[in-house]
Amino acid sequence: MRTAWPALLGSQSLRERALTLDALLQEIIFLGAPLIVVAANAAMGPTGAIYVSAASGGLGTLVFALSRAARSRRGQRVGRKGGQVAGTSPWRLSSVRTVAIAFFFIGGAFNAVMLVFTALGDHPGYPAAMPGYAMAALSVGSLLGGLWASSTPAAPGRLRNRLLWALSMHAVALFPLLILDGQWVLLVAMAIAGLPVAPALGSAYALVGELASGNSLTESFAWLSSALMVGSAVGAAVAGMAVDKGGPAGAAAVTLALAVGAALTVLTGWPHLRGATEAGADGL
């Protein structure tokens, strides 16, 4: 779906707004979809909930596949060499590789912080419903940040600046997790930590859309999604072991390390994340 935005929207600012709204809709999915499944489970049982989930995914895919934006997209024929399609894999591009590695850390931090919230439900001084409150605070913050970013696109050539700023702010706002000093302090900190999430994802998608070539755009976005999912799995596994050994504070340390890793990845790959007019000189 993300590969359609460059074709539908001509200007960089409009594409960034659309991709930020894309990230914003992910937050709405994370908030709304579980509620729909819970309601379906209450009304029709577990089997009914599975059917509702399958029907939702199938219907969404069908609507997109039949849309004019999807039907108008056509692959581009490229030359063949030695039986293989000629061209450069997006993974060989420093720009795509840098953002994908950052997405690995982002996905890891997202799932690690969820385990922190879950562990807090059994931690002294926190209510059993603390995981839900904390996740809601994080999501609300991301919603607000996404609305701001979609209405205030980055200036031309400044996408990498917004990406680094957003990831750095997210890491700094996660520091209160190490202190665990009261539920209200934590809820406010999580709302602040959520503010840069949608702007970070939106600017990263827009940056890759600007730097990747048309022939490799779909694969580039696939690398980002794959890195996010792999990072989520690794982050959950490591944070789970940290919870077993050190409780919520142990998982909080893992979360913070992963968030800092995302910002440092962008910082170390800074020269490769130049705008489209400079990208050609970057090469592999």
C-alpha positions as CSV (number, residue, x, y, z in Angstrom):
1,M,0.0,0.0,0.0
2,R,2.8,2.4,0.8
3,T,4.3,2.1,-2.7
4,A,1.1,3.7,-4.1
5,W,1.6,7.0,-2.2
6,P,4.5,8.3,-4.4
7,A,2.4,7.6,-7.5
8,L,-0.8,9.3,-6.1
9,L,0.8,12.3,-4.5
10,G,3.3,14.4,-6.4
11,S,4.9,16.6,-3.7
12,Q,7.2,15.4,-1.0
13,S,5.2,17.1,1.7
14,L,2.0,15.4,0.7
15,R,3.7,12.0,0.6
16,E,5.1,12.6,4.1
17,R,1.7,13.6,5.4
18,A,0.1,10.5,3.9
19,L,2.8,8.2,5.3
20,T,2.5,9.8,8.7
21,L,-1.2,9.2,8.6
22,D,-0.4,5.6,7.6
23,A,1.6,5.3,10.8
24,L,-1.2,7.0,12.7
25,L,-3.7,4.5,11.5
26,Q,-1.5,1.7,12.8
27,E,-2.0,3.2,16.3
28,I,-5.8,3.2,15.7
29,I,-5.5,-0.5,14.6
30,F,-3.5,-1.3,17.8
31,L,-6.2,0.4,19.9
32,G,-9.4,-0.6,18.0
33,A,-8.7,-4.1,16.7
34,P,-8.3,-5.8,20.0
35,L,-11.6,-4.2,21.2
36,I,-13.3,-5.6,18.1
37,V,-11.9,-9.1,18.7
38,V,-12.9,-9.0,22.3
39,A,-16.4,-7.9,21.4
40,A,-16.6,-10.7,18.8
41,N,-15.4,-13.2,21.3
42,A,-18.0,-12.1,23.9
43,A,-20.8,-12.3,21.3
44,M,-19.8,-15.4,19.3
45,G,-17.0,-17.2,21.2
46,P,-13.4,-17.8,20.1
47,T,-14.4,-19.3,16.8
48,G,-16.5,-16.3,15.9
49,A,-13.6,-14.0,16.8
50,I,-11.3,-15.9,14.4
51,Y,-13.9,-15.5,11.7
52,V,-14.2,-11.8,12.3
53,S,-10.4,-11.4,12.2
54,A,-10.1,-13.4,8.9
55,A,-13.0,-11.5,7.3
56,S,-11.5,-8.2,8.3
57,G,-8.2,-9.0,6.7
58,G,-9.8,-10.5,3.6
59,L,-12.2,-7.5,3.2
60,G,-9.4,-5.0,3.6
61,T,-7.2,-6.8,1.0
62,L,-10.1,-7.0,-1.4
63,V,-11.0,-3.3,-1.1
64,F,-7.4,-2.3,-1.7
65,A,-6.9,-4.7,-4.6
66,L,-10.0,-3.4,-6.4
67,S,-9.2,0.3,-5.8
68,R,-8.1,2.4,-8.7
69,A,-4.8,3.2,-7.1
70,A,-3.9,-0.5,-6.9
71,R,-5.2,-1.5,-10.3
72,S,-3.3,1.3,-12.0
73,R,0.0,0.1,-10.7
74,R,2.1,-1.9,-13.2
75,G,5.5,-3.5,-12.8
76,Q,8.4,-2.3,-14.8
77,R,10.3,-4.6,-17.1
78,V,14.0,-4.6,-16.5
79,G,16.8,-6.4,-18.3
80,R,18.0,-9.9,-17.5
81,K,21.5,-11.0,-17.1
82,G,22.7,-14.6,-16.6
83,G,19.1,-15.7,-15.9
84,Q,18.8,-13.2,-13.0
85,V,16.9,-9.9,-13.0
86,A,19.5,-7.2,-13.3
87,G,19.4,-4.4,-10.7
88,T,20.4,-3.6,-7.2
89,S,18.8,-5.1,-4.2
90,P,17.5,-2.4,-1.8
91,W,19.4,-4.1,1.0
92,R,22.6,-3.1,-0.7
93,L,21.7,0.5,-0.5
94,S,23.2,2.2,2.5
95,S,20.1,4.4,3.0
96,V,17.6,1.5,3.1
97,R,19.9,-0.7,5.2
98,T,20.3,2.1,7.8
99,V,16.6,2.7,8.2
100,A,15.9,-1.1,8.2
101,I,18.4,-1.6,11.1
102,A,16.8,1.3,12.9
103,F,13.4,-0.3,12.5
104,F,14.8,-3.5,14.0
105,F,15.7,-1.6,17.2
106,I,12.3,0.3,17.0
107,G,10.4,-2.9,16.8
108,G,12.4,-4.4,19.7
109,A,11.8,-1.4,21.9
110,F,8.0,-1.4,21.2
111,N,7.6,-5.0,22.3
112,A,10.0,-4.8,25.2
113,V,8.1,-1.8,26.6
114,M,4.9,-3.9,26.4
115,L,6.5,-6.5,28.6
116,V,7.5,-3.7,31.1
117,F,3.9,-2.7,31.3
118,T,2.7,-6.3,31.7
119,A,5.2,-6.8,34.5
120,L,4.0,-3.7,36.3
121,G,0.6,-5.2,36.7
122,D,2.1,-7.5,39.4
123,H,4.6,-4.9,40.8
124,P,4.0,-3.4,44.3
125,G,2.4,0.1,44.1
126,Y,0.8,-0.4,40.7
127,P,-2.8,-1.4,39.9
128,A,-3.5,-4.6,38.0
129,A,-4.8,-2.6,35.1
130,M,-1.5,-0.7,34.8
131,P,-0.6,-2.4,31.5
132,G,-3.7,-1.1,29.8
133,Y,-3.3,2.4,31.2
134,A,0.3,2.6,30.1
135,M,-0.3,1.2,26.6
136,A,-3.2,3.7,26.2
137,A,-1.0,6.6,27.3
138,L,1.7,5.6,24.8
139,S,-0.9,5.2,22.0
140,V,-2.6,8.5,22.8
141,G,0.7,10.3,22.7
142,S,1.5,8.7,19.3
143,L,-1.9,9.7,18.0
144,L,-1.3,13.3,19.0
145,G,2.2,13.3,17.6
146,G,1.0,11.8,14.3
147,L,-1.7,14.5,14.0
148,W,0.9,17.2,14.5
149,A,3.4,15.7,12.1
150,S,0.8,15.1,9.4
151,S,-0.2,18.8,9.6
152,T,3.4,20.0,9.7
153,P,5.5,18.1,7.1
154,A,9.3,18.4,7.3
155,A,11.0,21.0,5.1
156,P,12.6,19.6,1.9
157,G,15.7,17.7,2.7
158,R,15.0,17.6,6.4
159,L,13.3,14.2,6.8
160,R,16.4,12.6,8.3
161,N,16.5,15.5,10.9
162,R,13.0,14.7,11.9
163,L,13.7,11.0,12.1
164,L,16.7,11.5,14.4
165,W,14.9,14.1,16.5
166,A,11.9,11.8,17.0
167,L,13.9,8.7,17.9
168,S,16.1,10.7,20.3
169,M,13.1,12.2,22.0
170,H,11.5,8.7,22.3
171,A,14.6,7.3,23.9
172,V,15.0,10.2,26.4
173,A,11.3,10.0,27.4
174,L,11.7,6.3,28.2
175,F,14.3,7.0,31.0
176,P,11.6,7.2,33.7
177,L,11.0,3.5,33.2
178,L,14.3,2.9,35.0
179,I,13.0,4.8,38.1
180,L,9.4,3.4,38.3
181,D,8.5,6.2,40.6
182,G,4.7,6.1,40.7
183,Q,2.0,5.4,38.2
184,W,1.1,9.0,37.4
185,V,4.7,9.9,36.6
186,L,5.0,6.8,34.4
187,L,1.7,7.5,32.6
188,V,2.8,11.1,31.8
189,A,6.2,9.9,30.7
190,M,4.7,7.2,28.4
191,A,2.4,9.8,26.8
192,I,5.4,12.0,26.1
193,A,7.4,8.9,24.9
194,G,4.5,8.2,22.5
195,L,4.5,11.6,20.9
196,P,7.5,11.0,18.5
197,V,6.5,7.4,17.5
198,A,4.2,8.2,14.6
199,P,6.4,11.1,13.3
200,A,9.4,8.7,13.4
201,L,7.7,6.0,11.4
202,G,6.2,8.5,9.0
203,S,9.4,10.3,8.3
204,A,11.2,6.9,7.9
205,Y,8.7,5.7,5.4
206,A,8.9,9.0,3.5
207,L,12.7,9.0,3.5
208,V,12.9,5.5,2.1
209,G,10.2,6.4,-0.5
210,E,12.4,9.3,-1.5
211,L,15.7,7.4,-1.6
212,A,14.7,4.0,-3.0
213,S,14.3,3.7,-6.8
214,G,10.9,2.9,-8.4
215,N,11.9,-0.7,-9.3
216,S,12.9,-1.5,-5.7
217,L,10.3,0.5,-3.7
218,T,8.1,-2.4,-2.8
219,E,11.0,-4.5,-1.7
220,S,12.4,-1.6,0.3
221,F,9.2,-1.2,2.3
222,A,9.1,-5.0,2.7
223,W,12.6,-4.8,4.3
224,L,11.3,-2.2,6.8
225,S,8.3,-4.3,7.8
226,S,10.4,-7.4,8.1
227,A,13.0,-5.6,10.2
228,L,10.2,-4.3,12.4
229,M,8.7,-7.7,13.0
230,V,12.1,-9.4,13.6
231,G,13.0,-6.7,16.0
232,S,9.7,-7.1,17.8
233,A,10.3,-10.9,18.3
234,V,13.9,-10.4,19.5
235,G,12.9,-7.5,21.8
236,A,10.1,-9.5,23.4
237,A,12.4,-12.5,23.9
238,V,15.2,-10.5,25.5
239,A,12.9,-8.4,27.6
240,G,11.1,-11.5,28.7
241,M,14.3,-13.0,30.0
242,A,15.1,-9.6,31.7
243,V,11.8,-9.6,33.5
244,D,12.5,-13.1,34.8
245,K,15.8,-12.0,36.2
246,G,15.3,-8.4,37.1
247,G,11.6,-7.6,37.1
248,P,10.1,-4.6,35.3
249,A,13.4,-2.6,35.8
250,G,15.3,-5.3,33.9
251,A,13.0,-5.1,30.9
252,A,13.0,-1.3,31.2
253,A,16.8,-1.3,30.7
254,V,16.4,-3.5,27.6
255,T,13.8,-1.2,26.2
256,L,16.0,1.9,26.8
257,A,19.0,0.2,25.2
258,L,17.0,-0.7,22.1
259,A,15.5,2.8,21.8
260,V,19.0,4.3,22.0
261,G,20.2,1.8,19.4
262,A,17.6,3.1,17.0
263,A,18.7,6.7,17.4
264,L,22.4,5.8,17.2
265,T,21.8,3.8,14.0
266,V,20.4,6.9,12.3
267,L,23.2,9.0,13.6
268,T,25.9,6.7,12.4
269,G,24.2,6.3,9.1
270,W,23.6,10.0,8.7
271,P,25.6,10.6,5.5
272,H,23.6,7.9,3.7
273,L,20.2,9.5,4.5
274,R,20.7,12.5,2.3
275,G,17.8,13.9,0.2
276,A,16.9,12.6,-3.2
277,T,19.0,15.2,-5.0
278,E,22.1,14.0,-3.2
279,A,21.2,10.3,-3.1
280,G,22.7,9.5,-6.4
281,A,26.2,10.3,-5.1
282,D,25.7,8.0,-2.2
283,G,25.6,4.8,-4.2
284,L,26.1,1.5,-2.4
